[in-house]
Amino acid sequence: MPPCLALHSCDLSSRPTCAACQHGKQVRTPDHTTITKKNPGAVGSLKAGQLAPGDRVFCDQLESRVRGRLLHTAGREPDKDRFHGSTAFCDAASGLIWVEHQVTLSASDTVNAKDSFERMSLSHGVSANLHHTDNGVFKSKAFVHHIASN
């Protein structure tokens, strides 16, 4: 087939494609090495039997590399005094999610966040009986002592 000088008269297979079009047509093929299947008996097992609000509260922390402004300073605070992360609380029975923003993710700020969550839940007539946490600051002596003393 002779080379086409007018692209509109060529068939589609002989037209040159740009790099963006070639990149957009790529697909990811599975490697067939890792297969993960959920165990149907284990799905929802942490929430099983938690029928009343406050029976089990899940706690976890998240960290943000971009520091956030405090609510009362309108962005005039130094960078070290801006929000650095949050502690999230989720009630197993009701599904309520409560997020407390923190300047530091230390044990003292996390205890204050837990106290704030418990004050909010008590104002709605719910007492948090069991906190389910994973690792990090939740294993610190200050946090464990606060949980044991209260």
N, C-alpha and C positions, 0 to 999 in steps of 0.2 A: 504494500500500500504506500503510495507516495506521501511525503510529509504534508501536513495540512498547514496552509498559510493563514487561512481564516478559521478561527477556532469555532465559530458557530456552525461550520459545515462539517466538522470532524465528528466522529462517533465519540461517545463519552469515555470509552476505555483508553483512547490515545491522548486525551487532554492532560496537560500537566496539572498536578495538584500542589497546593502550597503546603508548607510544613504544618500549619495549624489544622488544615483538613486531615492530613495524615495522622496527626496526633489525636484528633477527635475521633477517629475511627478505631483507635486501639481499644481493646477490651482486655480485662484482666482474667486470666485463666486460673482456675483453682490448682493448688499444688497437690491435692489428694493425699496429704500427709497428716493433717490435723482434722479430726472429725469430733465435734462436741455435741453430745446429746443430753438433754435435760432428763433427769430422773423424775418421772411423774409422781413418785411417792414423796420426793423431797421438795417439790414446788409448793411454796407457802407454808412449810413446816414451822418456820419461826413465828408465824402469826397464828398458828393453830391453837385453839383454846383461849385466845385473848379476846374475850367477848365484851368486856366493859372498857370504856375509855380510861386510860391511865394504867391498865394492867401491864403493858410493856411499851416503852418508848425507845425508839432507835435513835442513836446520836452519832453524828459524823461531822468531820470538819472539812472545809475546802479552803484553799489558799489562792489568792489572786496576786499575780505579779504586778498588775497595774493597781496602784493604790487609789482608794476612793475617798471622796470628800466626806467629812463629818456633816451631820445634819444641821448643826447649829452655827457653823463658822463660815459658811458661804465660800469655802475654798481658800480661806486666808491662813489656814493652819500649816505648820511646817510639814514636810514630806514624811518625817518619822512619826507624826501624830495622825496620819490618815489611816483609813480602814485597810487592813492587810488580809483579812479572810473572814470566815463566818463559821458558826456552828449551827448545823441543821438538826432539828428534832422532828421525828415523825411518830405519831401515835399508831400502834398496830391495829387497834379496833376501829377507830374513827377515820384514820387516814389523814388526820390533821398534820400539816407541815408548818413548822415555825422556824424561822431563820433569824439568828442573832448575829449581827455584824460586829467584828472585833478589830481593835487596833493591833493587838498581838494575839498569837495563838498560844499563849502561855497558860499554865494551869490556873492562875488566879483569874484571868479574863474568862476562861472556860467555865470556871465555877460560877462567876457572875452571870454568864449567859444561861447556865443551867438554873440558877436561882430566878432569873427573869422569866424563863419559860415556866417554871413551877408556880411563880406568882400569877402569871397569866392564866394557867390552867386552873389554879385554885379560885381565881375570880369567876370562873365559869363552873365551879362546883366539881372539878375533877382533880383527883390527887394522883400524881405519878408514883406508882408503886415500884416499878422495875425499870432500870435504864440498861439498854443493850448497846454496848460500845465495842469497838474493835481493838484499836491500838493507839500508839502515839501518846498524846497528852493524857488520855483517859487511863493510862497505867501509871501516871506519876503519883508520887506519895501524897501530894497536896490534894489531888482530885479524889484518890481512893479514901483518904482520911475524911474528906468532906462528905462523901457518900456514906461511909460507915457511921459518922457522927450524926447524920440526919436520917 
